[in-house]
Amino acid sequence: MWVLRGAALLLLVMFATTVPVDEDWSEVWMPAARQFLSGGNPFTVDRYYAPPWALIPLVPFTLDETLGHALWIVSLVALLIVIGW
């Protein structure tokens, strides 16, 4: 059973790296989180209106765009699995 789950997770990661990145993520949230991480002002990013503390959970996903997108999808699926059990 664990082998099947591991294979499903591997397929999910492979799928997540090929799905196109959303415009909101690549043009608003990721640049704002990177600004926040470097000590800059996230409000200099166009269309970013959320409070700065909303960026704290997003910092791990901003290291690399493709890796962050894959990590985001995997974490959402993991959350769905935990909620479903």
N, C-alpha and C positions, 0 to 999 in steps of 0.2 A: 504494500500500500504506500509506503514512504517513497519507494522508487517511482511510482506513478505520480505522486505529488511533486517530486523533484524534477521529473521530466516535464510536467505541466508548468512548473515555475521556470524552467529553462526555456521552454517555448514562449512563455509570456515575456521573458526578458528579450528574446530574439525579436518578438513582435513589437515590443515597446521601442526598440531602437530603430525600427523602420517606419513607424507611424509619424506623419508630419507633426511638427511642433506647432501648437496653437499660437496665434498672433498675440493674444493677451499675455501669454507666458514669455515669449521671446522679445516682445517690444515694451512691456510694462513691468511685469512682476520680477523677472530675472534682472533687468538693469536696475530696478529700484532696490532689490535685495543686495546686489553687488555694491551699489552706492552706500547702502546702510552698513555693509560689512567693512567697507574701506573708510568709514567715518564721515562720508559725505552726506549730502542732503538728498533723500529719496524723492522729495517733491520737485526736483529739477527734471525728473522723467515725465514726459507728456502722458496724460491720462492716469496718473497715479494719484489717488485721493484717499487711500486708506490710511489709518494711523500707523506710525512707524513700528509699533510692537507687533503688528500683523506680519511683519517680515521675518521675525525671529525664527518661526518654524520652517521658513523657506530657505534659510541659509545653506543647509546641506545639499539642497537641490541645485544650487547655483555654481557648483564647482566646474562642471562641464555641461554644456547644453544637452548633448545626447545622453550622457550618463545620468544627468539630473532628470531628464524626461523619463528614462527607463526606471529609475528609482522611484519616481512619483507614481507611475502606473503600477509597479510592483507593490508599493506601500498601500495604494488604494485597494488592490485585489486582496492583499493580506488583511486589511481592515474589514473588507466584506466577508472574508472567511471567518475571522474572529467573531464578527457580529452574527454571522449565520450559525455558528456553533454554539 
